[in-house]
């Protein structure tokens, strides 16, 4: 990837290098120094924090100390860092010796023209019925939707425990859990919990199909359990006009404000209670979804995000009020 990046940079001669994730920032910093170009680091969360979330690393070990040192060095090299949440900016300020004047926040955003409620789309009721049938969703079911990676740090294990409790009290509910990897693992876990008949794991969903699949839901769930990563799926849920149940984390609060339905962090009982609350209160959930759609249009629109990034490119390209990286 580094060789390919250098080749493209030599050919295109970019004004700014926009580097995603820590590996991108490392490559971008090297290429940027070789070509004398400023680098913007798109920070999505702590490298070591994510490695712990994925269970690739254990805090306090010699390996952890090495990766933490490397992460700190990578964070220092770019001219500026953009974060997808104010919580991530806080992590940079408090956990790493990083000055606030080089941190910019451009919150996660969504294309609100693509992700939108489908009630007014001609022929949608018939298409909805066909799509529900193809995904194994029973007629008349109240549907909880999830779309994202299937992994423990995303809260899928806890979600399935909560689903079992929900289905004990509300057998007509259904869980449409979309994404990858781990499809077979989580289907087996659902079978062991006795809820496989009321869950569906269709696997990878393309961006084109995502809005239609989310439109099958009555309630959306975002049980992510990472302490540092953003949660872009919440923007998609909001734009679709869906009420959102999420764990009570700084990122969730930042995105949903007082319109979220918050469960205690990591607690399947609390998550089940919140899901039942949203599923049973049909009118209240619809109104909450309508207000979240409005919030998406005013707070999470791609238009705002694009404008903010373009302005940031201009500042970085002109070296305006941005200190040089440490030598």
N, C-alpha and C positions, 0 to 999 in steps of 0.2 A: 504493500500500500504506500509506503514511503517513497519507493522508486517511482511508482505511477504518479503520485502527487507531485514530485519534483519535475517529472516530464511534462505534465499538464501545465504546471506553473511556469516553466521555461517557455512553453509555447504561447500561453495566454497572457502572461505577465499581469496577474491580477493586481488591483489597487489594494485590496484587503484580503487576507486569508481568514475564512470563517471555519474554525476547527471545532468539530463536535466530539464530545466525550474526551476523556483524558488521553487515550491513545491518539486521537486526532490532534489534540493540543500539543502533544510531544512531537508528532510529525510536523505539524504546522509551525511550531517554534523553530525547528531545524531549517525547514524550507524558507521560512520568513527571514531568518538571519542570513541565509545564503543569498537571497535575492533582495534583501533590504526592504521587505514588505511588513507592514504591521499585521498583527494577529489578534483576532477576536476569538476567545475561547467560549464555546457554548457549554456551560456547566450544567449538567443534569442531576448532579448529586455527588456525594463523596465517593471517591474510588474505593477506599478501604471500607467505607460504610456499606457499599453495594456488595463488595466481596464477602463481607460478614453476612449480609442478607441472603446471599446465594449459598452460604455455607462453604465457601472456598477458602476462608481464612478465619482464624480464631483470634480475638482481641488479646493483646498482651504477649503474644509469641514473638520470637525473633523474626519470623517471616512478616508478621504484622508491622513490626517496627521498620523493617526495610521498605515495605510498600507505603507506609505512612510517610516516610522520608521522601520517597520518590514522588508521591502525590503532592507534597508540599513544594517540591522543586518545580513540578509541572505547573502548579498554580501560579508560581511567581514569574514565569517566562513571558506569557502573552502581554500585549499592551493593555488589554482590557478583558474583562469577563462579563458575559451576559448570563443571567440566571432565569429559569422559567418560573421561579416563585420567590417571594420575599423571604420565605423560610430558608431557601438555599443560600440566599445572600447573607442571612444571619449566620448560617453554618460557616461560611467562608470568613466572616468577620470574627466570630467567637472561637472557632476551633482551629483556625489557621491564621498565621500572622499576615493578614492580607488587608491592605488599606481600602477604606470604603470609596475613595475617589476613583478607583478603577473598576468598581462593580456597578453594573447596570442591570435592572430587572425588566424583562419583557415577558409578562405572564403567558402561560400556555394559551393557545387560541384555537379556534375552529372555524371552518368555512360554514357560516350560518345559512348559506344558500343551498349547500349540499346536505348538511345535517339540519333537518327541520321537521316539524310534525307533518304527517301525511294525510290528515283527515280530509283536506281539500283537494287531494290528487284524484283526478278522474279515474274510475275503475279500481281504486285502491281496495275497497272491501272484498272484491273477488280475488284480486292478487294477494291480498293479505291471507285469505282463507287457504289459497293454494300453497303459499309459502309456509304457513303454520303447519299444514299437513306434511309438506316435504321435510320439515325439521322435527316431526314427531310431536308437535304440540297439540294436545287434545282440544276438541271444540269446547268452548265455554270456560277454559282454564284462565285463571288469573296468573299472569306471567311475570316472573322476575328475570331480568336480563343482565348478563355480564359479558363484556367484550374486552379481551386483553390477554396477556400472557397467563398461562396456567402454571403456577409455581407457588410454593409455600409462602415466600415473602409477599406475594400478591394477595395472600389471605384465602386461597382457594380451599385449603384444608379446613379452616375455620368456617368458611361459607357453607361447606357441605354438612358440617356438624349443625350449623344453624338451620339449614334446609331440612334436616331430619326433624328438628323441633317444630318448624313451621308446618310441615306436612302432617305431623301428628295432630295439630289443632285445626289445620285448614287443608284437608286432603285434595281439594280442588285446585290448589296452587300448583305451579309448574316452574321449573328452573331451566332456563335456556342459557347454558354456560359456553360461550363461544371463544375460541382462541386455541393456542398451541404453545409449547409442546405438552406432553403429559396427558394427552387425551385418554389413552388406554389406562394409565395409572388412576386417573380420577374417575373414570367409568367403573373400574374395579372397586374403588373406594365407595362409590355410590351404591354399588351392588351389595357390598358388605354392610352398609348402613341401612339397606332395605328401601332405598329411594330411587333406584335406577329407572323404574317405570315413570317417575315424575321428574326426571332430569333428561336433558339432551346435551350431547357434546359434539357438535357438528365439525369441530376443528377450525382450521384457518378460514377466516372470512376476509375477502378482498375489501379494499377501501370502497370500491364501487358498490358492493353489496351491503356494506356495514349500515348505512342509514335505514335501508328497508328491513334488515334483520332487527335493528334496535327498535324500529317502529312496531314490532310485535309485542313489545313489553308494556306492562302496566307500571312497573317499578324497576329502577336500575339500582345496581349495587356496586360499590367501590370499596372492597374490604382490604385495600393495600396496607401492608404493615411495615413498609420501609420508613426509617426515620429521616432520610435525607432526600429521596427521590421526589420528583413531581408526580402528578397524576393526571395526565392529559385526557384520559378517558372521561373524566368528570365533565370537561368542556363539551365533549360529544353528547353525553347524556343530557346536559342542560339545553343544548341547542335543539335536541329532539323533543324538548318539552316534557321530560320524564322527571318524576320525583326521584331524589337520590338518597339512598341510605349509605352511609359511610362511617368508618371509624373516626372518632373525634381526634383528629391530628391537626397540627398547624396548617398544613397544605390544604386539607379539606375545608377548614374554616376560612382560609384565605379565598378559596374559589366559590364556596357555596354561601358564605356569610351566615345570616340567620335563617336561610331557606333550606338548609340541610337537615336531614333526619339523622342524628348522631348516636352511634352506639359506643359503649365503652371500648377502649382500645383492646383488641385481641380477645374480646369476650363473646363466645358464640351465643350464650344465653341472651345477652343484651342485643346482639345483632338479630337474632330470631324475633325478639320482641319488637324491634323497630321495623323489621320487614312485615310482620303481622299488622302492625299499626298502619303502615302505608297501604297494604293490600286491602284491608277492611274499610278504610276511609276512602271510598272511591271518589267522592266529590272533592274532599279535601286534597287528595293527591293530585287530581286534575288541576285544581287551582294552584297548587304548589308548582306543578310542572309548567303551567302557563307563566308564572312569575319567574321561574328559572330560565325559561326561554327568553324573556325580556332581559334578564341579567346577562345571558350569553350575548345577546345583541349589543349590549352597552359596555360589557366588561371583557368579553372573550372573543371578539370578532377578529378574523384574520386581517381585515383592513387596518385596524389599529396596530396589530402586531407588525405588519409589513411596514407601515409608516415609521414606527419606532426603530425598527432595524435599519431601514434606509438612512434615517437621521444619524444613527450610531455609526454606520459605515462611513458617512461623510466626515464625522468628527474624527474617527480613527484614521481615515485616509489623510486628513489634513493635519493630524497630530495635534488637534486642538485640546488643550488643557489635560493632556494625557502624559504622565511621566514615562520615561524610557524604562524598559524592564531592567532588573538588576543584572549586573555583569557576572 
